[in-house]
Amino acid sequence: MQFEKRFFWGVIMAVVGIVFFSSKAVMVKLAYQYEVTAIHLLVFRMLFSLPFYLLMAWRYPSNMPISNYSIKDYVWLIFFGVIGYYVASLFDFLGLRYISAGLERIVLFVYPTIVVLLGYWFLKKPVDKAQKTAIAITYIGLLVTFWNQLSIEGSKVWFGALLVFFCAITYAMYLVGSEYMIPKFGVKAFTSYSMIIACVATLVHYGMQDQADLWSYPWQVYMIGLMMAVFATIIPSYLVVGAISKIGSSDFAILASLGPIATISLAYWVLGEVLSIEQFIGGTIIVLGVLYLGMIKRKKARLK
């Protein structure tokens, strides 16, 4: 019963976090209408997020005194912080310059498989039959959803797809690393520290390579940046890490297949994009895959 309750709340946290994260794509589309650059948009996202993460890091310190952690622990913390929300986000934002949103989503959502494989290789986590089946079902749903949106025209499309694929790899590494680091630092502390590192890395990138004026955009750009910081960064970052602490990175990655469906729904309501029959059918298949995983996990919990 305890496992079932823990898994239930982990799923709730994961779904809410995934929906909030999915709003990022819609906000990026809105911001690009004002000709903002990818690095500037990423800077706004991190700059508005940084004060809150600093406050949370002060309010909720790590599980142990700083002196009790090894150099290795700090190296891994910096590594996962840099790749999780700085490198992955930068690859994604840049990739969207070269490929369609449909192709970007297809490439990006290979990361559930990468998470499962990384967990198997590095954390020695076995891949059970339920996870394999759920992955297969959700991938079929993704293909059905975006089949007619795939566009391979243009000389730079493969470059864009490669950038998004790197985003999928780095984000998967962060998810797997989170499961390894959470017991050491705690959910809130690890999230705060890793996000502070990501914010600093983004600002260093801007300071070293760009240095263009940040304050000449229309006020709408800064409002979108603030909304992206609150609703697509701060809130979901804690929900995602909290969910991983309860259900593990592999099951979270499968639940994350709901992300494209959330993005489609938000794009429909906010941007007025058309909801096709393929998207409806594909979304239904993905939901069935996620429900299948939940039912199997619940059944196993009752048998324990």
N, C-alpha and C positions, 0 to 999 in steps of 0.2 A: 504493500500500500504506500509506503514511504517513497519507494522508487517511482511508482506511478504518479504520485503527487508532484514529485520533483521534476519528472519528465514533462508533465502537463504544464507547469509554470515555465519550464525552459522553452517549450514550444510557443507559449503565449509571448514570452519576451522576444523570441526569435522572429516570430511573424510581425510583431509591431515594429521591431528594429529594422526588418527587411523592408517593410512598407515605407518607413521614414527614409531609409537610405535610397529607396527607389525614386523618391522625389528629386534626388540630385540631378538626374538626367533631364527632367522637365525644367528645373531651374537653370541648368546649363544652356538649354535651348533658348529660354527666355533672355538670358544674359547675352548670348551671342548675337542677338538682334541689335545690340548697342556696340558691336565691333570691339568687344573687350578681348584681350589676348588670353590664352590658356593659363599662362603663368600668373597674370594679374588676377584672374578669377580664383585661382588656387590660393594666392596670397590673401585675398579678401576672406575666403573661407576660413583660413587658418588664423589670420590676424584677429578676426572677430571671435574665434573660438578660444584663443590662448588665455585671456584673463580668467575664464571660467575653469579651465583645466588647472591653472595655477592655484586657484582657490580650492578646488577639490583635492589637489595634491597636498595642500596644507591642512585641510580639514580631515582628510582620511589618509594618514600615512601608511606605509607598508607594514607587513606583518611583523617584521623584525627591525631592529635598529640598523641604520645604514652600514655601520662597521661590520655587521655580521654577514653581509653579502660578499661574495668573491668577485674578483675582477671579471671572471667568466660570466657571472650573472649580469653584470653591467654591460658587458660587450653584447650579450644576446639581447638585452633590453634595448640598447641603442640600435642594434641591427633590425629588430622587429619594428621598432618605432619608425625608423627611416623607410623601410620597404612597405609598411602597412598602409600609411595614409599620405606619404609624400611621393615615393616612387610609383606606387600603384596608381594614385590619382593623376599624377603627371602623365604617365603612359596613356591612361584612359582619355584625358582631356585632349592630348595631342592626336591620338588615334581618331577621335571624332572629327578632326579636320579633314581626314582623307577618305573616310568610308561612311556609308549610310548608317543610320541608327539601328536598322534591322540587322545588318551584318555585324555591327559592334556588339549587339546583344547575343548573337549566336556565338561569336568568338569568346566573349567574356564569360559566358556561362558554361564553359568547359571546366571552370574552377572547382565545382563540386567533385568531379572525378580526380582532379589534381590533389584536392584535400584528402580524399580517401586514400589515394596512393601514397602521399607523403606520410600520412598517419600510419600506414602499413609498413613503410620502409624505415621511418625514423622513430616512431613511438611504439612499433611492434603491435599495432592494433589490428586484430583480424577483421576482415571484411565479410560480414555475414550475408546470408542469402537475401534477407529482407532489404538490406542496403543495396545490393546489386540489382534487385528487381525494381526498387524505387528509383534508382539512378536511370535504369533503362526506360522506365515509364516516363519520367520527367524529361528525358532527352528527346523521346519521341514527341512529346507535347511541345517542346521548344522548336523542333524542326517544323512541325505542322504550323505553329504560330507564325513563324517568320519566313516560311519557305518562299512566299511570293514577294518578300521584301528584299531578298538578297540581290545585291547589285555588285557585279564584278567588273564594271566598266571603269576606265581611267587607269593611267600609268602608275599611280601611287596607291592603288587600292591594297596591294599586297603589303606595302610598307605600313599602311594604317592598320591592317589586320594583324600584322606582326607586333605593332605597338600595343594593341589591345590584348593580344595573347600574352605579352610580357606582364601586362596589368593583371591578368588572370593568375599567372604564376606567382607573382609577388604577393597578391592578396591571399592566395591559398597558403603561402608560406606564413603569412601573418596569422591566419586563423589557426593553423597547426601549432605555431609557436605560442599563441595565446594559451592553448590548453596546457603547454609545458610550463609557462611562466606564471599562470594564475596561482597555483599552490604556493609559489615562492613569495609573491608580492601581495596577493589578494586582488579581487576583481577591480575594486575602485582605484587602488593605487596603481596597478599595472596599466589600466586604461588611461589614467591621468598622465603617468610618466611617459608612456609610449606616444600619446597624442602631443604632449609638450615637445618631445623630441621631433615629431613630424612637423609641428609648427615652426620650430627653430630651423629645421632643414630647409623648409620652404622659403623662409625669410632670408636665409643665407644664400640660397640659389638666386633669389631676386637681387640681393645686394651685390653678388659677384658677377652675374651675367646680364641682368636686365637694366635696372636702375632708371627706367623710364618713369615719367610722372604717373603716380597712382591716383591723383585727385582731380583729374580733368574729365571724368566720365559723368554722364547724367546721374541724378540722384537715384534712379531706378536700379542702377548697377549695384550701388552700395546696399540698397534695401534687399536685393536678391542675395548679395553676399552674406548679409546678416541672417536672412532666413535659411540660407544654405548652412551657415554655421550652427544655428540652433536646431533646426529640424532634420537636416541631412548629415550632421556631424556629431554634435554634442550628445543629444538624446540617444540616437541609435548606437553610438560607440559604446556606451555603458550597457545598453540592452543586449548587444551582440556578445560582448565578453561575458556578461552575466548568463546568457543563454548557453554559451559554450561551457561554462563551469558546471552547468546542470545536465546537459545532454551530450556534450562532446562535440568536437569540430566536425566529425564525419556526418552525423545526423543534422547538425546545423547547416552544413553545405547543401544537403539534399533539400532541406526546407527553403534554402535560399533560391531554389528554382522558382519560387513564387515571385521573385523580384521582377522579372520581365512582365508578368501579368499585372503587378501593381503599377509598373511604369506605363503600360498600355492604358490602364484605367485612368491614371492621373493625366496622361496626355490627352485622353478623350475628353475629360472634364475641363482641364485647364487650357489646352492648346487647340481643342476642337478637332483633333484627329479622328478619322473614321475608324470605327471598330468593325473589322471584317469578320466573315463567317469562319475563316481559317483561325483567326485570333481567338474567337470564342471557343471553337472546338479544341484548339491546342491548349488554351487555358484550362479547360475542363479536364483534359488528360493530365496536366501537371498537378492540378488539385487532387485528382484521384491517386496519383503517385505518392503525394505527400500524405494523404489520408491512409493509404495502404501501410506506409511506414509506421504511422501512429498507431494503427490497429494492431500491427504485429508486435510493436514494443509493449503495448498495453496488455496483450495476451500473454507475453513472456513474463511481464511483471506479476500477473495474477497467478502464474504457475510457480513462482518462487516462494 
